[in-house]
């Protein structure tokens, strides 16, 4: 399927219980993807996500919601760097991911971060 869609610019997977790392790895041939949305893809892992999106040089928008095997604690520096340059990022891979995606990369929301200055 992915071999026929090499020029695709947007991909959205919702409640794809059969989408695992091996199946998702086939999407790496779609080099022009600018927007990816994953919701309810419970078999896909952080490693599976990383292996594909690092090869997509035109990716600007990422949405990951309710994908229980994609974990904040497993995000390597290479993905963190990539996330910081996205035009749009919604990051809620599981219900334990409490930091709003709009704060990622800003330093806000982390313990010890300061927003207001004392005068």
C-alpha positions in Angstrom: 0.0 0.0 0.0 2.7 2.5 1.0 4.7 1.9 -2.2 1.8 3.2 -4.2 1.6 6.4 -2.1 5.2 7.7 -2.3 4.0 11.3 -3.0 1.5 11.5 -0.1 1.8 14.6 2.1 -0.6 13.8 4.9 -1.2 10.5 6.9 -3.7 9.9 9.5 -4.2 6.6 11.4 -7.0 6.3 13.9 -7.8 3.3 16.1 -5.5 1.1 14.0 -5.1 -1.8 16.4 -3.1 -3.7 13.7 -0.5 -0.9 13.0 2.7 -2.2 14.6 6.3 -1.2 14.2 6.8 -3.5 11.2 3.8 -2.3 9.3 4.5 1.4 10.1 8.1 1.0 8.9 6.8 0.5 5.4 5.7 4.2 5.5 9.3 5.3 5.4 9.2 5.2 1.6 6.7 8.1 1.7 9.4 10.8 1.9 7.1 13.8 1.3 4.9 13.4 4.4 4.4 16.9 6.0 1.6 15.9 8.5 1.2 12.7 10.5 -1.7 12.0 12.9 -1.7 8.9 15.1 -4.6 8.2 17.4 -5.3 5.0 19.3 -2.5 3.0 17.6 -1.8 0.9 20.6 0.8 -1.5 19.1 3.1 1.2 17.7 6.1 2.0 20.0 8.4 4.9 20.4 11.1 3.1 18.5 8.7 2.4 15.6 7.7 6.0 15.4 11.3 7.3 15.6 12.5 4.9 12.9 10.1 6.4 10.3 9.7 10.1 11.2 13.5 10.7 11.3 13.6 9.8 7.7 10.9 12.2 6.7 12.6 15.5 6.0 9.4 17.5 5.1 7.5 16.6 8.3 6.1 19.8 9.9 3.1 18.6 11.9 2.8 15.6 14.3 -0.2 14.5 16.4 0.1 11.6 18.7 -2.9 10.8 20.9 -3.7 7.7 23.0 -0.9 5.5 21.7 -0.1 3.7 24.9 3.3 2.2 23.7 4.7 5.5 22.7 6.2 6.8 25.9 7.6 10.2 27.0 10.4 8.5 28.9 11.7 6.8 25.7 12.0 9.9 23.5 15.7 10.2 22.4 17.4 13.6 21.9 17.1 13.2 18.1 13.3 13.2 18.4 13.2 16.0 20.9 15.3 18.1 18.5 12.9 17.3 15.7 9.9 18.1 17.8 11.2 21.6 18.5 11.1 22.6 14.9 7.6 21.4 14.0 5.0 24.0 13.1 2.4 22.0 14.9 2.8 19.3 17.7 0.1 17.6 19.7 1.7 15.2 22.1 -0.6 13.1 24.3 0.6 9.5 23.7 -1.1 8.3 26.8 -3.2 9.6 29.7 0.0 9.8 31.9 1.5 12.4 29.5 0.4 15.5 31.4 2.6 18.2 29.9 0.6 20.2 27.3 2.2 19.8 23.8 2.3 23.5 23.4 4.8 23.7 26.2 7.2 21.1 24.8 10.6 22.6 24.1 9.9 25.8 26.0 11.2 24.8 29.4 7.8 25.7 30.8 5.9 23.2 32.8 9.1 21.7 34.1 9.9 21.7 37.8 11.9 24.8 38.6 10.8 26.7 35.4 10.1 30.4 35.9 7.5 32.4 34.1 7.0 35.5 36.2 9.8 37.8 37.4 9.8 39.5 40.7 10.0 43.2 40.5 
